[in-house]
């Protein structure tokens, strides 16, 4: 039994909720190419659980398995640098304000993860020919919104779970060290390109299914509930550009200012980042670095001549390879997911 300790160093994080613990990445962490583990945002639906150190693979399979962490670590491993973003990131920008954790916009991080490819483990279990989905159960559980005690469970289509090109991992390491408790020790799922809810932490059970999974966190939570069209599942991350320098409220000297940031999308590389100053002028192209990792964020910068004492508004927006561009205004939905409206940053020049 792996016991999650309570003596964790969470001092550098921007706390959103103490119990269960949820926190944003501070700007210092977002300015690093690889977000330090201690500064990477944390999203938890329940308290830190205990974990017995085993992973059970069951359901519609020819060979049920029970694997220890050591057995998984002995398999051929893959290392990926992946940007993870909470699906509710930016919820405070939606009005009327939806219920849920009040994420302000920094519930994102870019880390290097190591683990065994999910398809490798599923191949050993030999899914049945009529299987359609795979569900993933975390050891974390609790009473959810006044209801019964449930575990956090998500699912993926079998085709995605068994596709080597999807690069879904059963991860045991983060930034070169064993997973810490807040990030799912000893095992977690990692689904590149998707919002963080898909990357189930404290992974304890994998079940191959012959029918779609319809649990709380699959078909009730993490859904886009639009006011004017049918509900949709929250899946891949939308394009987003984040300004990391300067910071909101900074006082800048007149003259040359380099605006810097990160950009990412779950549906391919970001192809352009544009910046607008004070809202009156046209969007202007920023310098965008190519994506050095298939699932990691990209750097961008913009040279601004800050001439004119007073308050200025800097906006940034990203466009990805599918031609999806951040909107000017948030797209309201009842649960407050996927707000990727162009960032608005207010600074003073004097």
C-alpha positions, 0 to 999 in steps of 0.5 A, spaced: 500 500 500 502 506 497 500 512 502 500 519 500 503 523 505 500 530 507 507 533 508 507 536 501 511 542 498 505 546 495 508 553 497 509 556 490 502 554 487 496 559 487 491 555 491 484 555 488 481 550 493 484 547 499 480 541 500 481 537 495 487 541 493 487 545 487 492 550 484 494 554 478 501 555 476 504 561 478 507 566 472 514 564 474 513 556 472 509 558 466 516 562 464 520 556 464 520 551 458 519 545 462 514 547 468 518 545 475 514 539 478 513 543 484 509 549 480 505 545 475 498 546 476 494 541 480 487 539 479 483 534 484 476 532 484 477 528 491 482 527 497 489 524 495 488 516 496 492 510 498 494 506 492 496 499 493 501 499 487 498 495 482 494 496 476 488 491 474 487 490 467 480 486 466 473 486 462 472 484 455 480 481 454 482 474 453 488 475 458 486 479 465 492 482 468 495 485 474 501 488 474 506 492 479 509 498 478 516 495 477 513 490 472 510 496 468 517 500 469 520 494 466 517 494 459 519 499 454 518 506 456 516 512 452 518 519 454 514 525 452 513 533 453 506 534 454 502 541 455 496 539 460 491 544 461 485 544 466 478 544 462 475 549 466 481 554 465 479 561 465 472 559 468 472 566 471 472 569 464 465 567 463 459 571 465 454 569 469 459 565 472 458 557 472 459 553 478 466 550 479 473 551 481 474 559 479 480 558 475 483 564 472 487 562 466 494 559 469 491 552 470 496 549 465 503 546 465 508 543 460 512 537 463 516 531 461 513 524 462 515 517 462 511 511 462 509 505 458 505 506 452 498 504 453 497 500 447 503 495 449 499 493 455 492 492 452 496 488 447 498 483 452 491 483 455 488 481 448 481 485 447 475 481 445 473 483 438 467 486 440 470 491 445 469 498 443 471 502 449 476 502 455 475 505 462 480 508 467 479 508 474 483 512 479 484 510 486 481 517 488 474 517 490 468 520 495 461 523 495 460 527 489 456 534 490 452 530 495 451 524 491 454 517 493 461 515 494 464 514 487 471 513 484 474 518 478 473 514 472 474 516 464 474 512 458 477 512 451 475 509 445 478 502 444 481 505 437 484 511 440 487 507 446 490 501 442 493 506 437 501 507 437 500 514 434 496 517 439 501 516 444 497 515 450 501 513 456 501 509 463 506 514 466 510 513 472 515 519 472 514 526 471 520 531 469 525 525 471 522 523 478 517 518 480 510 521 480 509 526 486 502 524 490 499 531 487 500 528 480 497 521 481 503 517 484 504 511 483 501 511 476 497 516 472 494 516 465 497 521 460 492 523 454 496 528 449 492 533 446 486 532 451 484 537 457 487 534 463 481 530 465 482 525 460 489 523 464 486 519 470 491 520 476 492 514 481 490 509 476 488 503 479 484 499 474 483 499 466 477 495 464 476 493 456 468 494 455 463 492 449 459 498 450 460 505 452 462 507 459 456 512 462 459 514 468 459 521 472 465 524 469 464 521 462 457 523 460 455 528 466 461 532 468 466 535 463 460 536 458 459 542 454 452 544 455 451 550 450 445 554 451 443 554 444 445 547 441 446 539 443 451 537 449 458 535 447 464 532 450 470 536 452 476 533 449 481 536 445 484 542 448 482 549 444 488 553 441 490 558 446 496 564 447 498 566 454 502 572 456 507 570 461 511 577 460 509 582 462 504 581 468 498 584 469 499 590 473 506 591 471 508 598 470 513 599 464 518 604 462 516 608 455 520 604 449 521 598 447 518 592 450 518 585 449 511 581 450 513 574 451 508 568 452 506 560 450 501 557 445 498 551 445 493 547 441 490 539 442 489 539 435 496 540 432 501 545 432 500 553 433 501 556 426 501 563 428 500 568 434 497 575 433 498 581 438 493 587 439 495 593 443 489 597 445 484 594 441 483 600 436 489 597 431 489 591 427 492 584 430 499 584 428 504 577 427 508 575 433 514 571 432 512 564 433 517 558 435 516 552 432 514 546 436 520 542 439 515 537 442 509 534 438 505 535 444 508 541 448 507 548 448 511 553 443 514 560 445 512 566 442 514 574 442 512 581 440 516 587 440 512 593 442 514 600 442 510 602 448 510 610 447 504 614 451 504 614 458 498 611 461 494 605 461 495 600 455 491 593 453 495 588 450 491 582 447 494 575 444 491 570 440 493 563 437 491 560 431 492 552 430 493 548 424 486 546 423 485 554 422 481 554 429 483 561 432 481 564 439 475 568 439 474 575 442 469 573 447 468 567 451 463 562 449 459 561 455 457 554 457 453 552 463 459 548 466 464 553 464 469 549 460 474 551 454 474 558 455 479 560 450 478 567 448 483 572 447 487 574 453 486 581 455 492 584 459 492 591 462 499 594 464 501 601 465 506 605 462 510 611 465 
